[in-house]
């Protein structure tokens, strides 16, 4: 947890109050492990830092991708970590992982179609690195529209209840470890 929190602090450069409120809200709403949420938001924020987005935009994108990970996990019945990794791979421009999990397409023709629909008179290969990554997010958001909010809508489903139970098990094992760690140090 401390490693995840350190990554989170570094990614947000010490200005993480809003993101911390998001994590607490998501944890409370879905019963998810704060450690996983902290790690995921931190990783996505690191990606946005590499894209050289502004702090505010980067934070919004990190939160959006974290929520999308949960919704993809819920709708497509994949592990939460795999959903987050799939989105990370898509942000890196890898087409196979996102296509394999969701059927989403981030190839150049699809991205060009999205640009045209947005009324932007540019070719995909003329976009900067950051612009192309934002285009991938917009394109995936449009393609995966059915998944948006799925975790919240289907929270009572057995698969989602199992996901939540696994997350709470992680939280419990960390708490138990925190109790016994000082005793083990003494021994």
Secondary structure, DSSP 8 states (H G I E B T S, - for coil): -HHHHHHHHHHTTT--HHHHHHHHHHHHHH---HHHHHHHHHHHHHHHHHTT--HHHHHHHHHHHHHHHHHHHHHHT--HHHHHHHHHHHHTT-HHHHHHHH----SHHHHHHHHHHTT----GGGS-HHHHHHHHHHHHHHHTGGGTTHHHHTTTSHHHHHHHHHHHHHHHHHHHHHHHHHHHHH-
